[in-house]
């Protein structure tokens, strides 16, 4: 199984909206409005927390012989 990753989708040109989604969880979205460069760091942190709480458990289960 490929490792889940953060996909960043910027808003329309000139729009300060930055939206990220988990490549495996369509309902896991991360949205921030404001400075784009600072937001990239913040949105990565939000995804990292999501990954640790959702996907680390999945990887541990698979490593232990689960499906």
PyMOL commands that set and color helices and strands:
alter all, ss='L'
color gray80, all
select helices_A, chain A and resi 36-63
alter helices_A, ss='H'
color red, helices_A
select strands_A, chain A and resi 6-10+17-22+29-33
alter strands_A, ss='S'
color yellow, strands_A
deselect
rebuild
show_as cartoon
